[in-house]
Amino acid sequence: MEGKNDGTESWKKKDLKPIRLQGYVKLQVHIQKFLKPAMWLPGLRYPHNWWETWSVATADPEVCVRDMGRAIENVAIAAESSEGIGDGQMVFQLASLRYCAEEGVGYAKMICVSKARWLDIVELKVYKPEGGGEGSEVAAHGYSTGFLPLKIPLACLINIPLCFIPFSDNKIIRNTWMPGIRNRLEHKAFVQEGSERYKL
């Protein structure tokens, strides 16, 4: 249930649109987004585990996380066009959106499925700047979930024993997924200098 737009009530968006996929690929996405075998082993996940921090000067966390949700939905809509992101062959979904009034923190999650049907996830945590002050900060975390693309039958299960194989995301998280959200925000977000990094 969504609360008032004043940060005094917690809420969770329930009317999420289903992911624009069919058949066994859709099933494998649902399984692998929970398993995430490529994130199990520290060190080996380094080349596909991207973090950065954004500053949003003009919106508090409750307003900011709503803005994030709209931006992700707009990414998904843009991807449906043959002239949009990935020539209409990539698929995106707003997977979750919620705000906790007690903590003053908001959370958003985007599912990203590439042309070849690799599954990546971007998670956003929105909070007040450390030390107080106006606006919000966003901890943006993007990662790949498995070695094999999900167009391969049973890839979501085969990726489990393959979790020890290190692989790169080819910088698609930092160069495509995250800018895709930032560039569609109503309240401008800036990447904090020095915050961009791959992480063990």
VMD Tcl script that draws the C-alpha trace (Angstrom):
set ca {
  {0.00 0.00 0.00}
  {1.33 3.43 -0.91}
  {1.34 6.08 1.81}
  {1.13 9.83 1.73}
  {3.70 11.70 -0.30}
  {5.19 13.38 2.78}
  {7.56 10.73 4.13}
  {5.42 10.01 7.22}
  {4.14 6.58 6.20}
  {5.87 3.48 4.89}
  {4.63 2.09 1.58}
  {5.33 -0.56 -1.01}
  {4.33 -0.42 -4.66}
  {2.14 -3.41 -5.50}
  {0.92 -2.73 -9.04}
  {4.17 -3.84 -10.67}
  {4.01 -4.66 -14.36}
  {4.99 -8.23 -15.34}
  {8.28 -8.68 -17.13}
  {7.99 -8.60 -20.94}
  {9.26 -12.14 -21.56}
  {7.68 -15.46 -22.48}
  {8.20 -19.17 -21.93}
  {11.22 -20.79 -20.35}
  {13.33 -17.59 -20.42}
  {10.80 -15.84 -18.18}
  {10.79 -18.82 -15.80}
  {14.60 -18.86 -15.66}
  {14.69 -15.12 -14.92}
  {12.40 -15.64 -11.92}
  {14.61 -18.45 -10.61}
  {17.99 -16.82 -11.19}
  {17.04 -13.41 -9.77}
  {16.74 -15.16 -6.40}
  {19.68 -17.59 -6.72}
  {22.25 -15.11 -8.17}
  {25.07 -17.71 -8.28}
  {27.53 -15.27 -9.87}
  {27.45 -13.26 -6.62}
  {28.22 -16.11 -4.24}
  {32.02 -16.01 -4.19}
  {33.91 -12.87 -3.07}
  {36.76 -12.00 -5.39}
  {35.34 -13.90 -8.34}
  {32.37 -11.53 -8.50}
  {34.64 -8.47 -8.74}
  {34.53 -8.01 -12.57}
  {30.71 -7.86 -12.68}
  {29.88 -6.19 -9.34}
  {29.63 -2.41 -9.81}
  {28.93 0.26 -7.18}
  {28.53 4.02 -7.32}
  {26.98 6.75 -5.16}
  {24.67 9.44 -6.52}
  {23.78 12.82 -5.05}
  {20.28 14.23 -5.55}
  {20.14 17.78 -4.20}
  {16.50 18.58 -4.90}
  {14.52 15.67 -3.41}
  {14.26 13.97 -0.03}
  {14.47 10.14 0.05}
  {10.71 9.53 -0.15}
  {10.29 11.78 -3.19}
  {13.53 10.50 -4.69}
  {12.59 6.81 -4.52}
  {9.27 7.53 -6.25}
  {11.26 9.32 -8.94}
  {13.51 6.25 -9.26}
  {10.46 4.05 -9.77}
  {9.12 6.25 -12.56}
  {12.54 6.38 -14.20}
  {12.84 2.58 -14.22}
  {9.33 2.23 -15.65}
  {10.32 4.70 -18.39}
  {13.43 2.63 -19.15}
  {11.18 -0.42 -19.58}
  {8.82 1.48 -21.89}
  {11.70 2.87 -23.97}
  {13.12 -0.63 -24.39}
  {9.91 -1.83 -26.04}
  {10.56 0.41 -29.06}
  {12.70 -0.82 -31.95}
  {14.35 2.60 -31.80}
  {14.88 2.45 -28.05}
  {17.45 0.83 -25.81}
  {18.88 -2.27 -27.49}
  {16.70 -1.95 -30.62}
  {13.71 -3.34 -28.75}
  {15.50 -6.58 -27.88}
  {16.40 -5.76 -24.27}
  {13.89 -6.16 -21.45}
  {13.63 -4.20 -18.19}
  {11.31 -4.42 -15.21}
  {10.70 -2.44 -12.04}
  {10.95 -5.42 -9.69}
  {10.36 -3.66 -6.36}
  {9.81 -0.17 -4.95}
  {9.28 0.69 -1.29}
  {9.89 3.33 1.36}
  {10.46 2.80 5.09}
  {9.35 5.89 7.01}
  {10.93 4.73 10.29}
  {14.38 4.57 8.68}
  {13.80 7.35 6.16}
  {15.15 5.02 3.47}
  {13.77 3.99 0.08}
  {14.59 0.97 -2.08}
  {14.18 0.26 -5.79}
  {15.22 -2.70 -7.95}
  {15.48 -3.04 -11.73}
  {15.73 -6.31 -13.65}
  {17.84 -6.00 -16.82}
  {17.77 -8.70 -19.51}
  {20.18 -8.19 -22.42}
  {19.70 -9.17 -26.07}
  {21.47 -12.47 -25.43}
  {19.32 -12.94 -22.28}
  {21.98 -12.42 -19.63}
  {20.33 -11.29 -16.41}
  {21.66 -8.29 -14.49}
  {20.12 -6.51 -11.51}
  {20.41 -2.90 -10.35}
  {19.53 -2.16 -6.72}
  {19.12 1.40 -5.41}
  {19.07 2.47 -1.76}
  {17.99 6.08 -1.17}
  {18.80 7.83 2.13}
  {19.57 11.19 3.71}
  {23.14 12.47 3.24}
  {25.53 11.56 6.04}
  {25.80 14.41 8.51}
  {22.38 15.73 7.55}
  {21.69 18.32 4.90}
  {19.20 18.65 2.10}
  {18.47 16.19 -0.67}
  {19.33 12.51 -0.86}
  {22.12 10.09 -1.58}
  {21.71 6.89 -3.55}
  {23.82 3.75 -3.15}
  {23.58 2.22 -6.63}
  {24.64 -1.42 -6.96}
  {24.56 -3.35 -10.23}
  {25.64 -6.94 -10.78}
  {25.44 -9.91 -13.12}
  {23.69 -13.00 -11.81}
  {25.08 -15.91 -13.81}
  {27.74 -17.00 -16.31}
  {25.45 -18.42 -19.01}
  {22.66 -16.47 -20.75}
  {19.14 -17.59 -19.97}
  {18.24 -18.34 -23.58}
  {20.08 -21.63 -22.93}
  {17.66 -24.21 -21.49}
  {18.33 -24.95 -17.79}
  {20.98 -22.20 -17.64}
  {19.65 -21.00 -14.28}
  {20.61 -24.40 -12.82}
  {23.81 -24.93 -14.82}
  {25.04 -21.54 -13.56}
  {25.13 -22.91 -10.02}
  {28.20 -25.18 -10.49}
  {29.69 -22.50 -12.77}
  {29.70 -19.91 -9.98}
  {33.49 -20.24 -9.66}
  {34.09 -18.84 -13.19}
  {35.03 -15.14 -13.16}
  {33.62 -13.07 -16.01}
  {33.22 -9.43 -17.00}
  {29.98 -7.54 -17.52}
  {31.70 -5.67 -20.40}
  {30.92 -2.44 -18.51}
  {27.27 -2.60 -19.52}
  {26.15 -1.96 -15.93}
  {28.16 1.25 -15.53}
  {27.74 2.47 -19.12}
  {24.14 1.47 -19.93}
  {21.98 0.29 -17.02}
  {22.85 2.97 -14.47}
  {22.90 5.96 -16.86}
  {19.59 4.69 -18.24}
  {18.02 5.36 -14.84}
  {19.91 8.56 -13.98}
  {19.13 10.24 -17.30}
  {15.39 9.71 -16.81}
  {15.13 11.16 -13.32}
  {13.04 14.27 -12.80}
  {15.39 15.28 -9.98}
  {18.92 15.39 -11.37}
  {21.38 12.87 -9.94}
  {25.15 13.30 -10.05}
  {27.69 10.52 -9.53}
  {29.91 11.38 -6.59}
  {33.54 11.68 -7.62}
  {35.58 8.69 -6.48}
  {32.54 6.57 -5.64}
  {32.61 4.45 -8.81}
  {34.22 1.06 -8.29}
  {34.10 -2.64 -8.82}
  {33.85 -4.35 -5.46}
  {34.87 -7.72 -4.06}
}
mol new
graphics top color blue
foreach p $ca { graphics top sphere $p radius 0.5 }
foreach p [lrange $ca 0 end-1] q [lrange $ca 1 end] { graphics top cylinder $p $q radius 0.2 }
display resetview
